[in-house]
Amino acid sequence: MDRFKQEITILQMLDHPNVLKLYEYFEDDKNVYLVTEICRGGELFDRIIEQEFFSEKVAAKIFK
């Protein structure tokens, strides 16, 4: 659990437009809750399954 908390601390310090912002976290006896920025556009995994293949050009548009 120490490495996990270290990772959370590092993520909270990051501020980059291409990295999901982690604002806060909370934990109870069973779960850890992460408070992040909203990312719209659906699940990337679902798009990968749908398309089966992304060209570099298409991938660049998706990740913008």
Biopython code that builds the backbone (N, CA, C, O; Angstrom):
import numpy as np
from Bio.PDB.StructureBuilder import StructureBuilder

atoms = [
    (1, "MET", "N", (0.824, -1.205, 0.000)),
    (1, "MET", "CA", (0.000, 0.000, 0.000)),
    (1, "MET", "C", (0.862, 1.261, 0.000)),
    (1, "MET", "O", (0.422, 2.308, -0.474)),
    (2, "ASP", "N", (2.071, 1.174, 0.520)),
    (2, "ASP", "CA", (2.954, 2.343, 0.535)),
    (2, "ASP", "C", (3.294, 2.807, -0.877)),
    (2, "ASP", "O", (3.326, 4.008, -1.142)),
    (3, "ARG", "N", (3.552, 1.857, -1.794)),
    (3, "ARG", "CA", (3.868, 2.226, -3.185)),
    (3, "ARG", "C", (2.653, 2.860, -3.853)),
    (3, "ARG", "O", (2.794, 3.783, -4.656)),
    (4, "PHE", "N", (1.464, 2.368, -3.525)),
    (4, "PHE", "CA", (0.238, 2.936, -4.079)),
    (4, "PHE", "C", (0.069, 4.387, -3.628)),
    (4, "PHE", "O", (-0.248, 5.258, -4.439)),
    (5, "LYS", "N", (0.276, 4.641, -2.363)),
    (5, "LYS", "CA", (0.159, 6.012, -1.843)),
    (5, "LYS", "C", (1.235, 6.921, -2.436)),
    (5, "LYS", "O", (0.989, 8.104, -2.675)),
    (6, "GLN", "N", (2.414, 6.375, -2.669)),
    (6, "GLN", "CA", (3.479, 7.153, -3.306)),
    (6, "GLN", "C", (3.054, 7.524, -4.733)),
    (6, "GLN", "O", (3.276, 8.649, -5.179)),
    (7, "GLU", "N", (2.451, 6.583, -5.431)),
    (7, "GLU", "CA", (1.975, 6.836, -6.789)),
    (7, "GLU", "C", (0.891, 7.913, -6.796)),
    (7, "GLU", "O", (0.879, 8.770, -7.679)),
    (8, "ILE", "N", (-0.008, 7.878, -5.833)),
    (8, "ILE", "CA", (-1.056, 8.897, -5.710)),
    (8, "ILE", "C", (-0.435, 10.267, -5.485)),
    (8, "ILE", "O", (-0.854, 11.244, -6.106)),
    (9, "THR", "N", (0.546, 10.351, -4.617)),
    (9, "THR", "CA", (1.222, 11.617, -4.344)),
    (9, "THR", "C", (1.868, 12.174, -5.610)),
    (9, "THR", "O", (1.777, 13.370, -5.889)),
    (10, "ILE", "N", (2.510, 11.309, -6.362)),
    (10, "ILE", "CA", (3.140, 11.746, -7.615)),
    (10, "ILE", "C", (2.082, 12.235, -8.598)),
    (10, "ILE", "O", (2.252, 13.286, -9.216)),
    (11, "LEU", "N", (1.004, 11.491, -8.747)),
    (11, "LEU", "CA", (-0.072, 11.895, -9.671)),
    (11, "LEU", "C", (-0.690, 13.234, -9.278)),
    (11, "LEU", "O", (-1.055, 14.024, -10.149)),
    (12, "GLN", "N", (-0.809, 13.493, -7.996)),
    (12, "GLN", "CA", (-1.376, 14.766, -7.548)),
    (12, "GLN", "C", (-0.464, 15.941, -7.903)),
    (12, "GLN", "O", (-0.944, 17.060, -8.083)),
    (13, "MET", "N", (0.827, 15.704, -8.005)),
    (13, "MET", "CA", (1.771, 16.777, -8.325)),
    (13, "MET", "C", (1.829, 17.065, -9.823)),
    (13, "MET", "O", (2.217, 18.161, -10.229)),
    (14, "LEU", "N", (1.447, 16.092, -10.644)),
    (14, "LEU", "CA", (1.530, 16.271, -12.091)),
    (14, "LEU", "C", (0.503, 17.278, -12.583)),
    (14, "LEU", "O", (-0.643, 17.289, -12.133)),
    (15, "ASP", "N", (0.927, 18.117, -13.508)),
    (15, "ASP", "CA", (0.014, 19.070, -14.139)),
    (15, "ASP", "C", (0.406, 19.184, -15.607)),
    (15, "ASP", "O", (1.261, 19.991, -15.974)),
    (16, "HIS", "N", (-0.229, 18.367, -16.437)),
    (16, "HIS", "CA", (0.091, 18.317, -17.855)),
    (16, "HIS", "C", (-1.208, 18.082, -18.625)),
    (16, "HIS", "O", (-2.046, 17.293, -18.188)),
    (17, "PRO", "N", (-1.387, 18.750, -19.758)),
    (17, "PRO", "CA", (-2.652, 18.622, -20.496)),
    (17, "PRO", "C", (-2.931, 17.210, -21.012)),
    (17, "PRO", "O", (-4.083, 16.893, -21.311)),
    (18, "ASN", "N", (-1.924, 16.361, -21.125)),
    (18, "ASN", "CA", (-2.127, 15.000, -21.624)),
    (18, "ASN", "C", (-2.169, 13.936, -20.529)),
    (18, "ASN", "O", (-2.168, 12.739, -20.817)),
    (19, "VAL", "N", (-2.206, 14.375, -19.282)),
    (19, "VAL", "CA", (-2.261, 13.434, -18.153)),
    (19, "VAL", "C", (-3.480, 13.780, -17.313)),
    (19, "VAL", "O", (-3.686, 14.936, -16.943)),
    (20, "LEU", "N", (-4.290, 12.761, -17.016)),
    (20, "LEU", "CA", (-5.479, 12.940, -16.185)),
    (20, "LEU", "C", (-5.092, 13.568, -14.850)),
    (20, "LEU", "O", (-4.173, 13.093, -14.183)),
    (21, "LYS", "N", (-5.785, 14.628, -14.459)),
    (21, "LYS", "CA", (-5.499, 15.322, -13.199)),
    (21, "LYS", "C", (-6.165, 14.594, -12.041)),
    (21, "LYS", "O", (-7.372, 14.352, -12.063)),
    (22, "LEU", "N", (-5.386, 14.252, -11.041)),
    (22, "LEU", "CA", (-5.902, 13.646, -9.813)),
    (22, "LEU", "C", (-5.950, 14.729, -8.751)),
    (22, "LEU", "O", (-4.912, 15.256, -8.353)),
    (23, "TYR", "N", (-7.142, 15.063, -8.291)),
    (23, "TYR", "CA", (-7.306, 16.144, -7.330)),
    (23, "TYR", "C", (-7.183, 15.682, -5.882)),
    (23, "TYR", "O", (-6.537, 16.340, -5.066)),
    (24, "GLU", "N", (-7.800, 14.557, -5.572)),
    (24, "GLU", "CA", (-7.851, 14.122, -4.174)),
    (24, "GLU", "C", (-8.118, 12.630, -4.135)),
    (24, "GLU", "O", (-8.527, 12.038, -5.134)),
    (25, "TYR", "N", (-7.893, 12.037, -3.005)),
    (25, "TYR", "CA", (-8.295, 10.645, -2.805)),
    (25, "TYR", "C", (-8.798, 10.477, -1.375)),
    (25, "TYR", "O", (-8.412, 11.212, -0.467)),
    (26, "PHE", "N", (-9.667, 9.491, -1.205)),
    (26, "PHE", "CA", (-10.227, 9.143, 0.092)),
    (26, "PHE", "C", (-10.201, 7.635, 0.198)),
    (26, "PHE", "O", (-10.248, 6.935, -0.813)),
    (27, "GLU", "N", (-10.128, 7.139, 1.396)),
    (27, "GLU", "CA", (-10.176, 5.695, 1.571)),
    (27, "GLU", "C", (-10.983, 5.320, 2.796)),
    (27, "GLU", "O", (-11.070, 6.069, 3.769)),
    (28, "ASP", "N", (-11.571, 4.133, 2.716)),
    (28, "ASP", "CA", (-12.241, 3.559, 3.874)),
    (28, "ASP", "C", (-11.658, 2.157, 4.076)),
    (28, "ASP", "O", (-10.589, 1.853, 3.546)),
    (29, "ASP", "N", (-12.337, 1.316, 4.824)),
    (29, "ASP", "CA", (-11.795, -0.011, 5.124)),
    (29, "ASP", "C", (-11.644, -0.893, 3.883)),
    (29, "ASP", "O", (-10.781, -1.770, 3.848)),
    (30, "LYS", "N", (-12.486, -0.662, 2.856)),
    (30, "LYS", "CA", (-12.504, -1.557, 1.712)),
    (30, "LYS", "C", (-12.066, -0.922, 0.393)),
    (30, "LYS", "O", (-11.631, -1.634, -0.512)),
    (31, "ASN", "N", (-12.171, 0.394, 0.267)),
    (31, "ASN", "CA", (-11.972, 1.031, -1.024)),
    (31, "ASN", "C", (-11.102, 2.280, -0.937)),
    (31, "ASN", "O", (-10.971, 2.904, 0.117)),
    (32, "VAL", "N", (-10.515, 2.620, -2.075)),
    (32, "VAL", "CA", (-9.836, 3.903, -2.249)),
    (32, "VAL", "C", (-10.604, 4.633, -3.346)),
    (32, "VAL", "O", (-10.856, 4.066, -4.409)),
    (33, "TYR", "N", (-10.974, 5.880, -3.096)),
    (33, "TYR", "CA", (-11.748, 6.678, -4.039)),
    (33, "TYR", "C", (-10.847, 7.772, -4.597)),
    (33, "TYR", "O", (-10.227, 8.526, -3.847)),
    (34, "LEU", "N", (-10.783, 7.848, -5.926)),
    (34, "LEU", "CA", (-9.959, 8.843, -6.585)),
    (34, "LEU", "C", (-10.859, 9.923, -7.177)),
    (34, "LEU", "O", (-11.827, 9.611, -7.870)),
    (35, "VAL", "N", (-10.549, 11.177, -6.911)),
    (35, "VAL", "CA", (-11.293, 12.308, -7.460)),
    (35, "VAL", "C", (-10.444, 12.885, -8.587)),
    (35, "VAL", "O", (-9.376, 13.447, -8.347)),
    (36, "THR", "N", (-10.933, 12.739, -9.826)),
    (36, "THR", "CA", (-10.181, 13.182, -10.995)),
    (36, "THR", "C", (-10.997, 14.183, -11.804)),
    (36, "THR", "O", (-12.179, 14.402, -11.542)),
    (37, "GLU", "N", (-10.342, 14.782, -12.789)),
    (37, "GLU", "CA", (-11.062, 15.655, -13.699)),
    (37, "GLU", "C", (-11.990, 14.814, -14.571)),
    (37, "GLU", "O", (-11.810, 13.602, -14.693)),
    (38, "ILE", "N", (-12.974, 15.459, -15.170)),
    (38, "ILE", "CA", (-13.909, 14.767, -16.053)),
    (38, "ILE", "C", (-13.251, 14.568, -17.408)),
    (38, "ILE", "O", (-12.673, 15.498, -17.970)),
    (39, "CYS", "N", (-13.342, 13.354, -17.926)),
    (39, "CYS", "CA", (-12.854, 13.053, -19.273)),
    (39, "CYS", "C", (-14.040, 12.565, -20.089)),
    (39, "CYS", "O", (-14.600, 11.503, -19.820)),
    (40, "ARG", "N", (-14.405, 13.334, -21.062)),
    (40, "ARG", "CA", (-15.549, 12.990, -21.907)),
    (40, "ARG", "C", (-15.081, 12.238, -23.145)),
    (40, "ARG", "O", (-13.909, 12.304, -23.519)),
    (41, "GLY", "N", (-15.987, 11.537, -23.764)),
    (41, "GLY", "CA", (-15.641, 10.877, -25.023)),
    (41, "GLY", "C", (-15.745, 9.366, -24.956)),
    (41, "GLY", "O", (-15.510, 8.694, -25.961)),
    (42, "GLY", "N", (-16.082, 8.823, -23.826)),
    (42, "GLY", "CA", (-16.263, 7.379, -23.735)),
    (42, "GLY", "C", (-14.978, 6.631, -23.418)),
    (42, "GLY", "O", (-13.935, 7.221, -23.135)),
    (43, "GLU", "N", (-15.092, 5.332, -23.474)),
    (43, "GLU", "CA", (-13.974, 4.458, -23.131)),
    (43, "GLU", "C", (-13.059, 4.240, -24.328)),
    (43, "GLU", "O", (-13.521, 3.868, -25.408)),
    (44, "LEU", "N", (-11.788, 4.465, -24.143)),
    (44, "LEU", "CA", (-10.810, 4.230, -25.196)),
    (44, "LEU", "C", (-10.821, 2.762, -25.602)),
    (44, "LEU", "O", (-10.730, 2.449, -26.789)),
    (45, "PHE", "N", (-10.930, 1.875, -24.651)),
    (45, "PHE", "CA", (-10.927, 0.434, -24.936)),
    (45, "PHE", "C", (-12.047, 0.076, -25.907)),
    (45, "PHE", "O", (-11.838, -0.713, -26.829)),
    (46, "ASP", "N", (-13.241, 0.655, -25.707)),
    (46, "ASP", "CA", (-14.367, 0.375, -26.607)),
    (46, "ASP", "C", (-14.064, 0.818, -28.031)),
    (46, "ASP", "O", (-14.418, 0.125, -28.985)),
    (47, "ARG", "N", (-13.414, 1.961, -28.182)),
    (47, "ARG", "CA", (-13.043, 2.437, -29.523)),
    (47, "ARG", "C", (-12.014, 1.517, -30.178)),
    (47, "ARG", "O", (-12.084, 1.250, -31.378)),
    (48, "ILE", "N", (-11.078, 1.044, -29.395)),
    (48, "ILE", "CA", (-10.063, 0.133, -29.932)),
    (48, "ILE", "C", (-10.720, -1.150, -30.419)),
    (48, "ILE", "O", (-10.395, -1.634, -31.503)),
    (49, "ILE", "N", (-11.638, -1.706, -29.639)),
    (49, "ILE", "CA", (-12.335, -2.933, -30.028)),
    (49, "ILE", "C", (-13.157, -2.700, -31.296)),
    (49, "ILE", "O", (-13.161, -3.541, -32.195)),
    (50, "GLU", "N", (-13.849, -1.567, -31.372)),
    (50, "GLU", "CA", (-14.654, -1.228, -32.551)),
    (50, "GLU", "C", (-13.813, -1.153, -33.813)),
    (50, "GLU", "O", (-14.154, -1.752, -34.833)),
    (51, "GLN", "N", (-12.714, -0.415, -33.739)),
    (51, "GLN", "CA", (-11.890, -0.133, -34.912)),
    (51, "GLN", "C", (-10.897, -1.250, -35.237)),
    (51, "GLN", "O", (-10.530, -1.431, -36.398)),
    (52, "GLU", "N", (-10.468, -1.987, -34.241)),
    (52, "GLU", "CA", (-9.448, -3.033, -34.332)),
    (52, "GLU", "C", (-8.049, -2.471, -34.607)),
    (52, "GLU", "O", (-7.054, -3.097, -34.244)),
    (53, "PHE", "N", (-7.964, -1.311, -35.237)),
    (53, "PHE", "CA", (-6.671, -0.745, -35.596)),
    (53, "PHE", "C", (-6.816, 0.769, -35.722)),
    (53, "PHE", "O", (-7.794, 1.251, -36.293)),
    (54, "PHE", "N", (-5.861, 1.514, -35.200)),
    (54, "PHE", "CA", (-5.822, 2.969, -35.360)),
    (54, "PHE", "C", (-4.569, 3.332, -36.137)),
    (54, "PHE", "O", (-3.474, 2.875, -35.807)),
    (55, "SER", "N", (-4.724, 4.146, -37.161)),
    (55, "SER", "CA", (-3.540, 4.705, -37.808)),
    (55, "SER", "C", (-2.953, 5.741, -36.850)),
    (55, "SER", "O", (-3.618, 6.153, -35.899)),
    (56, "GLU", "N", (-1.747, 6.151, -37.089)),
    (56, "GLU", "CA", (-1.130, 7.156, -36.220)),
    (56, "GLU", "C", (-1.924, 8.465, -36.265)),
    (56, "GLU", "O", (-2.080, 9.137, -35.245)),
    (57, "LYS", "N", (-2.417, 8.816, -37.437)),
    (57, "LYS", "CA", (-3.189, 10.051, -37.607)),
    (57, "LYS", "C", (-4.487, 10.011, -36.783)),
    (57, "LYS", "O", (-4.823, 10.986, -36.110)),
    (58, "VAL", "N", (-5.204, 8.899, -36.835)),
    (58, "VAL", "CA", (-6.455, 8.756, -36.078)),
    (58, "VAL", "C", (-6.149, 8.727, -34.584)),
    (58, "VAL", "O", (-6.851, 9.371, -33.804)),
    (59, "ALA", "N", (-5.137, 8.011, -34.178)),
    (59, "ALA", "CA", (-4.767, 7.942, -32.756)),
    (59, "ALA", "C", (-4.435, 9.326, -32.216)),
    (59, "ALA", "O", (-4.805, 9.663, -31.092)),
    (60, "ALA", "N", (-3.739, 10.126, -33.014)),
    (60, "ALA", "CA", (-3.383, 11.483, -32.576)),
    (60, "ALA", "C", (-4.633, 12.330, -32.347)),
    (60, "ALA", "O", (-4.670, 13.118, -31.402)),
    (61, "LYS", "N", (-5.653, 12.186, -33.186)),
    (61, "LYS", "CA", (-6.910, 12.935, -32.992)),
    (61, "LYS", "C", (-7.628, 12.491, -31.725)),
    (61, "LYS", "O", (-8.144, 13.322, -30.978)),
    (62, "ILE", "N", (-7.664, 11.195, -31.485)),
    (62, "ILE", "CA", (-8.360, 10.667, -30.307)),
    (62, "ILE", "C", (-7.693, 11.142, -29.022)),
    (62, "ILE", "O", (-8.372, 11.490, -28.056)),
    (63, "PHE", "N", (-6.386, 11.155, -29.013)),
    (63, "PHE", "CA", (-5.665, 11.493, -27.795)),
    (63, "PHE", "C", (-5.525, 12.976, -27.546)),
    (63, "PHE", "O", (-4.956, 13.375, -26.530)),
    (64, "LYS", "N", (-6.037, 13.818, -28.456)),
    (64, "LYS", "CA", (-5.964, 15.262, -28.247)),
    (64, "LYS", "C", (-6.923, 15.704, -27.205)),
    (64, "LYS", "O", (-6.997, 16.894, -26.899)),
]
sb = StructureBuilder()
sb.init_structure("model")
sb.init_model(0)
sb.init_chain("A")
sb.init_seg("    ")
for serial, (resi, resn, name, xyz) in enumerate(atoms, 1):
    if name == "N":
        sb.init_residue(resn, " ", resi, " ")
    sb.init_atom(name, np.array(xyz, "f"), 0.0, 1.0, " ", f" {name:<3s}", serial, name[0])
structure = sb.get_structure()
